[in-house]
Amino acid sequence: MLAGEYCNREVVVTGPATSIREAARLMREFHAGTLVVTEPAGDGQRPLGIVTDRDLVIEVLAEDVDLDAVALKDILSNQLATVEETVSLLDALERMREKGIPRLPVVDGCGRLAGLLAADDLPEVVTEQMNDLADLIDREIRREQHLRP
């Protein structure tokens, strides 16, 4: 199970010069609570940071900042954590736990954005794995019963 297999590849991206007002509009248009801020990198995009709807509320709206005077680059953290798509899902989860972050950009071997791994998507993954395990056990029991009536 690799991070690249389970990340969401449909990520809403925007540039660092995007205004707060435009970021909020993008979130509304795409029904997304997260934007990945990127810059061009070859034939893809390199992630620079993540901005969430919560960031907009706490860092901008609650501070009564002029929405047109601030760009996303002004509120980005300098410490973006990423993980390569070839890293195991468990190692990616450990990285998220260590950093205390619920979202982790997944990058290819060249550092270009491949997707976004979000903690709130992972219960579905675990449920699928548990269902597969239950099916395996059930098939084994049936096979044993068939072999030894």
C-alpha positions as CSV (number, residue, x, y, z in Angstrom):
1,M,0.0,0.0,0.0
2,L,1.7,3.1,-1.3
3,A,0.8,6.8,-0.6
4,G,0.4,7.3,-4.3
5,E,-2.2,4.6,-4.6
6,Y,-4.5,6.2,-1.9
7,C,-4.0,10.0,-2.4
8,N,-6.6,12.1,-4.0
9,R,-5.4,13.1,-7.5
10,E,-8.1,15.7,-8.0
11,V,-6.5,18.6,-6.1
12,V,-7.4,22.2,-6.4
13,V,-4.3,24.2,-7.0
14,T,-3.5,27.9,-7.2
15,G,-0.5,30.2,-7.2
16,P,1.1,32.0,-4.3
17,A,-0.1,35.4,-5.6
18,T,-3.7,34.4,-5.4
19,S,-5.7,36.8,-3.2
20,I,-7.6,35.7,-0.2
21,R,-10.9,36.6,-1.9
22,E,-10.0,34.5,-5.0
23,A,-8.9,31.6,-2.7
24,A,-12.3,31.6,-1.0
25,R,-14.0,31.8,-4.4
26,L,-12.0,28.7,-5.6
27,M,-12.9,26.8,-2.4
28,R,-16.6,27.6,-3.0
29,E,-16.5,26.8,-6.7
30,F,-14.8,23.4,-6.2
31,H,-16.4,22.5,-2.9
32,A,-12.9,22.2,-1.4
33,G,-11.7,23.0,2.1
34,T,-8.1,22.9,1.0
35,L,-6.0,24.5,-1.8
36,V,-2.5,23.4,-2.6
37,V,-0.4,26.5,-3.5
38,T,2.0,25.6,-6.3
39,E,4.5,27.0,-8.7
40,P,5.3,25.6,-12.2
41,A,7.9,22.8,-12.3
42,G,8.7,21.4,-15.7
43,D,5.5,19.8,-16.9
44,G,3.8,19.8,-13.5
45,Q,3.4,21.8,-10.4
46,R,5.7,21.9,-7.3
47,P,3.8,22.4,-4.0
48,L,4.7,25.4,-1.9
49,G,2.1,25.1,0.8
50,I,-1.5,24.3,1.8
51,V,-4.2,26.7,2.7
52,T,-7.4,25.6,4.3
53,D,-10.7,27.2,4.9
54,R,-9.8,27.3,8.6
55,D,-6.6,29.2,7.8
56,L,-8.6,31.8,5.9
57,V,-10.9,32.3,8.9
58,I,-8.3,32.3,11.7
59,E,-5.4,34.0,9.9
60,V,-7.3,36.6,7.9
61,L,-11.0,37.0,8.7
62,A,-10.6,36.9,12.4
63,E,-7.8,39.5,12.2
64,D,-10.0,41.8,10.1
65,V,-7.4,42.0,7.3
66,D,-8.3,43.6,4.0
67,L,-9.0,40.6,1.8
68,D,-7.5,42.3,-1.3
69,A,-4.3,43.4,0.4
70,V,-3.2,39.8,1.3
71,A,-2.1,37.0,-0.9
72,L,-1.8,33.3,-0.1
73,K,2.0,33.6,0.0
74,D,1.6,35.9,3.0
75,I,-0.1,33.3,5.1
76,L,1.8,30.1,4.0
77,S,4.0,28.3,6.5
78,N,7.7,27.9,5.5
79,Q,7.6,24.2,6.6
80,L,5.7,22.3,4.0
81,A,5.9,18.5,4.6
82,T,5.5,16.2,1.6
83,V,5.9,12.6,0.9
84,E,6.8,10.7,-2.3
85,E,4.2,8.6,-3.9
86,T,6.4,5.5,-3.6
87,V,6.4,5.8,0.3
88,S,4.2,3.3,2.1
89,L,0.9,4.5,3.3
90,L,1.8,3.6,6.9
91,D,5.0,5.7,6.6
92,A,3.0,8.6,5.2
93,L,0.5,8.3,8.1
94,E,3.4,8.3,10.6
95,R,4.8,11.5,9.0
96,M,1.3,13.1,9.3
97,R,1.2,12.1,13.0
98,E,4.7,13.3,13.7
99,K,4.0,16.7,12.1
100,G,0.5,17.0,13.5
101,I,-1.0,17.6,10.1
102,P,-4.2,16.2,8.6
103,R,-3.2,16.7,5.0
104,L,0.0,15.8,3.2
105,P,0.9,16.6,-0.5
106,V,2.1,13.6,-2.4
107,V,4.9,14.3,-4.9
108,D,6.5,12.3,-7.7
109,G,10.3,11.6,-7.9
110,C,10.9,15.1,-9.3
111,G,9.0,16.9,-6.5
112,R,5.9,17.6,-8.7
113,L,2.5,17.4,-7.1
114,A,0.9,14.0,-7.6
115,G,-2.0,14.3,-5.1
116,L,-3.1,15.0,-1.6
117,L,-3.4,12.5,1.2
118,A,-6.0,13.5,3.8
119,A,-6.6,11.9,7.1
120,D,-10.4,12.1,6.7
121,D,-10.1,9.9,3.5
122,L,-8.2,7.2,5.3
123,P,-11.1,5.5,7.3
124,E,-12.5,4.5,4.0
125,V,-9.2,2.9,3.0
126,V,-9.0,1.0,6.3
127,T,-12.6,-0.1,6.0
128,E,-11.8,-1.5,2.5
129,Q,-8.8,-3.4,3.8
130,M,-10.8,-4.8,6.7
131,N,-13.5,-5.9,4.3
132,D,-10.9,-7.6,2.1
133,L,-9.5,-9.4,5.2
134,A,-12.9,-10.5,6.3
135,D,-13.6,-11.9,2.8
136,L,-10.3,-13.8,2.8
137,I,-11.1,-15.4,6.1
138,D,-14.7,-16.3,5.0
139,R,-13.3,-17.9,1.7
140,E,-10.8,-19.9,3.7
141,I,-13.5,-21.2,6.1
142,R,-15.7,-22.2,3.1
143,R,-12.7,-23.9,1.4
144,E,-11.9,-25.8,4.5
145,Q,-15.6,-26.9,4.9
146,H,-15.7,-28.0,1.3
147,L,-12.5,-30.0,1.7
148,R,-13.6,-31.6,4.9
149,P,-17.4,-32.2,4.9
